């Protein structure tokens, strides 16, 4: 294998990882905001109708912005790890199916949960019970399906490139 082919594969790995690292957190934050807006908007309108506070709407907008920023920041490390796992599997092993991307994200989610429960004693993600760990994994995995699918779709040109040996 030539040096040029090695650098081309390395560039593909970096590109796939960057797509997962940038698009994944933004898509995840957008999904969370859509869920919050869809479930919270009717309740907020009801509260505003009874209370009549105009400042409450501004506070809710600021809270939504802070939630989006916190979601992007919190989902960046697992997205980067999932992107790296998928990139290595796609470029070096030729496994670039959607289920491989979902598996990479599941591994990244497990890593976040394990690091939150074992490494940090003061972590907000401490889950002492095995049932809580499974529930957290299931919720995060279900929420990550759409952003993972979007990232996989965007990386198809990079993950499906065929190089001569």
N, C-alpha and C positions, 0 to 999 in steps of 0.2 A: 504494500500500500504506500502510495506516495505521500510526501509531506503535505502537498496541496490538498489531497483527499482528507488527511487527518485534520487540517485546519478547517476544511469545509464542514466536516462532522462536528467539530468543536463549535463552529459558528452556528450551526443548526441547534445544538444543545443550548447555547446561550440564548438564541432567539426564542426557542420554545419556552425556556425558563422565564424570560422577560415577559412574554405574552401572558403566561400564567400569573406572574407577579404583579402585573399592572391591571390587566383586565379582570382577573379573578376577584380581588378585593372590591373593585368598583362595582362589578356586577352583583356581588354578594351584598354590598351596602344598598344598592338600588332595590334588590329583592326584599331586604329587611324593611326598607322605608315603604315599599308598596304594601307589604303586609300590615305594617303599623298604620299607614294611612287608610287602608281599606277597612281595618277593624276599628280604628280609633276615630275616624272622621264623624260617623253618626253619633257616637257618644259625646264628642267634643261639641257638635252642633246642639245637642240636647242640653249640655251644661251651659253653653253660651246663651241659649234661649231662656233659661231660667235665671241665670246670674246676670247676664248682660254686661260682662266685663270685656272691653275691647282689648285691654292689655293681655288678656289670657291668650289670644290668638298670636300675638307677638312672641310670648313666652314659649308657646308650642312650636312655633317656627324655629326659634333658637334651639330648643331641645331636639328637634328633628335634625338640624344641622350638626349639633354635637354628637347625636347618635350616629349619623352617617360618617363623621370623621373618626369616631371611636371604632366603628365597625371596619372601616378601611384599615386603620392601624392594627387592629387585633387580627384581621384576617390576612395581613401581608405575609407573616412568617410561614403559616401553613400553606399558603398559595405558592410561595417560592419553593418550598420543599416538594410539594406535589408536582410543580412544574419541572423541577430537576429530576424527580423519579420518573415522570412520564417521558421527559426528553431522553434520558438514558435508555429507557425501555424502547422508545420509538427509533432512536438513531442507531444504537448499538445492537439491539436485539431484534429489531424489525417488528416489534409488537406495538402497533399504533392504533388499535381499535378503541372504541369509546369505553369499553369495559376496563381497559388498562388505565385510562385517565381516571375513571371512577375509583378504581382500586388504589391508584396513587393518592387520590384525595382522602380515601378512607385511611390509608397508612399515615398521612399527615395529620388527620384528625386524631387518630390514636396517639400519635406522638405528642400532640398538644395536651390531650387529656392526661396522659401518663406524666408528662413533665409538670403539669399543673398539680397533680396529686402527690408526686413523689419528691420533686426537687424543691418546691416552694412551700414552706409551712404557712406563710401568710397570704397565699394566693386566694383570690376570689373564686378560682376554679377548683378548689379542694372538694373532692367528692369522696367521702369516706366509705360509702356503701357501694357494693358492686352493682346493685340495681340502679343507683343514680348514675354510675358511669355508663351503663348500657343505655339509659334514657338520654343522657347528654350526647353520646355517640350517635344514636338513632336520629335525634333532632338535628344535629349538625350535618349528618350525612344526607338527610332528606333535603335540608335547605341548600346544600352544596351541589345538588344534582344539576340544576339549571346553569349556575355559573361555570361548572365544570364542563358541561356540554358546549357552552359558548366558547370557552377557551380551547377545547378540543377542535371545534369547528374552525376557529381562527388559525390553529396551528397545523391544519391538514396539509397545506403546501410545504411546510418545513418538515413534517414528520413522514411524508410519503415520498420524499426525493429519493431517487434511485441513482446510486453512484457506481461506476465501474470499479471492480476490485483491484 
